[in-house]
Amino acid sequence: MLGFSDEFLSSYTIGPLVTLHILGAHGLGVQLGRVLERWQPPIRWTAQSTFALYLLHYPMLRFADAAFRHDETDPW
């Protein structure tokens, strides 16, 4: 009747852990920023090259599902 109220303990545990993770990732990013500075051009090129794939992968998967129906009982 109260929905997700039975999960309050895990939510109060996960919340601070996620906050610590974000703060740790920021600190690590500051430290690694100096080390990865020379790799910045290839990293940026790779990131911009894969953005279209990221943006279109779901519509392409939906199209493939509609165009090539499969039998779920067939192992292939």
RAWODA-V90270 format. One record per pair of residues at least 24 apart in sequence whose ideal C-beta (glycine too) atoms are under 10 Angstrom apart, sorted by the first residue. I is the first residue (numbers start at 1). J is the second residue. Records with the same first field share a line. If there is no record, write none. Layout:
I = J ; J
//
This chain:
none
//
